[in-house]
Amino acid sequence: MSDTSADELEGLVATLRAQQTALTERWMKLVFGDAEVEHSDQLTYRQLADHLPSIFEEICIVLERRNLREQEGAIERNARQHGQWRWQQGYRIDELVRELDLFRQVLLAAIGEYANAHPAFARDAEERARLMTDEVVSFVTLASIREAVGERDRKIDEYTGMLERANHELTLRQRLIGDLYESRMQVTRRVAHDLRNFLNVFSTALQLAGRAPAKRDAALALANRQVADMTLLVDEMVEYSKVLNDDAVLTVEPVDLTGLFDELMQASRSATESKGLKLSGHIDPGLSVVTSNRLKLKQVAYNLLSNAIKYTSSGEVSLTMSAVAEGRWRLRVADTGVGIGADDQERVFEEFERAASDDIPGTGLGLAIVKELSRALKGDLRFQSFKGSGSVFEVVFPVTLDVAGDANPPDPSRRAA
């Protein structure tokens, strides 16, 4: 390009810069008045102007230097930001294209006005200015569209991910509801079965007492055993319900393990003596006070001891409290009872599951209660058992229970290797 043409373009650029505010306002009026750009009515003047002043200046620099390539990086950045903002402001792609086409029209009209006002402005210089302006605006339009489409695709991916996660959560919830329904039906069936048995045996006892007065004492003893069994069922169901629905913040306190140990041994002594079992116990001398919830610790230990006594007909039941490494301690209950077969060990912590025959009374809730309480106390519950050789249950608790600690305690139904 000749020096004369260069001088002429510099004059044009100076005029455009001087008219920038007026040209921007002219463009905004066209956009606001254009029916094809519907979302512009929702924007303020400042929001509508957006990155146009920066793009306007880049066009002026291109005209000055007569070279688009040197400014492509800056133009593309502003164009992409413009496309991103327009997408966030709710623009459709056709609206974005339309407003930039109106911008092109305003610039080309300004070049025409300058040429008409300056007869010395050569025709080839005007054409050159028009071509470069058109090229820059086309580049801006393409970059803006790409960014808007990219934003749309990112949003689609985001919404798709959200829908997939929501669908997954819905599936899990439906499965949980199904499991809960089945669990409740199992509870209903089990309670109905036990109530039916209770009523049948109770009715038999009453009939026996009526038909044979001499056997009234035996009939009353049978009825009393049934009442005791039903009381046990109701009490354990109430206890389990309280454990499952205990949403209160767990309170911790200093717990005197020696005192708790003595209390558990005393509470279990009568039941073991009545069955002719040996009750033994040991607590580490250095293990005196821990920070935990005393009531829940007592429930865990007492349920394990009651279970051990119930399923042991001869031999021994033992209770041990000992320190282990890394700020933890172990509660251990062992027995020489009937044991648990390999086929029953996976379900032993489930509601109403019992590994023994129906000859041994029980609801099948004791170990389910132990499992939930151990989880609440962040205890690691393990057991070893062999059919006919007894069982050993261990729960490893933290010496200091942190109620604000790990939200995902270990699975207490895990069996020791």
DAFENFEN-V560166 format. One record per run of one state. SS is the DSSP state (hx for helix, st for strand, lp for the rest). FROM is the first residue (numbers start at 0). TO is the last residue. If there is no record, write none. Layout:
SS	FROM	TO
SS	FROM	TO
This chain:
lp	0	1
hx	2	17
lp	18	18
hx	19	31
lp	32	36
hx	37	41
lp	42	43
hx	44	48
lp	49	50
hx	51	64
lp	65	67
hx	68	87
lp	88	91
hx	92	116
lp	117	121
hx	122	210
lp	211	211
hx	212	243
lp	244	251
st	252	255
hx	256	273
lp	274	276
st	277	282
lp	283	287
st	288	291
lp	292	292
hx	293	309
lp	310	314
st	315	323
lp	324	326
st	327	334
lp	335	340
hx	341	346
lp	347	364
hx	365	375
lp	376	378
st	379	384
lp	385	389
st	390	397
lp	398	398
st	399	399
lp	400	416
